[in-house]
């Protein structure tokens, strides 16, 4: 009995911890600096190197100028959404869609200027 043919699909691998740290240093920052700039303890963002934490992944990815799915493809689906469970005991978890990858400010609700949306 022969096995059915399954075409080989290339799997993207996650960046290694060392590659992430090295790339951050090339860009003139460190995980410690990013942690402190974002109001976390000095070693907090290191957790994202070992296990999924979408908020920390987004901070690191922004510093590198890429989407988190480019760094950790195993943690994200083909649509770029986190594969983590979204609803827990305390309600919805961090939603990546609410955050924009560039730093353009969002218009405040109800803010208009000369009859046009902000």
Secondary structure as UniProt FT lines:
FT   HELIX           17..26
FT   TURN            27..28
FT   HELIX           31..37
FT   TURN            38..39
FT   TURN            42..43
FT   HELIX           44..46
FT   HELIX           47..50
FT   HELIX           54..64
FT   HELIX           68..71
FT   HELIX           73..75
FT   TURN            78..79
FT   STRAND          87..88
FT   TURN            89..90
FT   STRAND          91..92
FT   HELIX           96..98
FT   TURN            109..110
FT   STRAND          112..113
FT   TURN            114..115
FT   STRAND          116..117
//
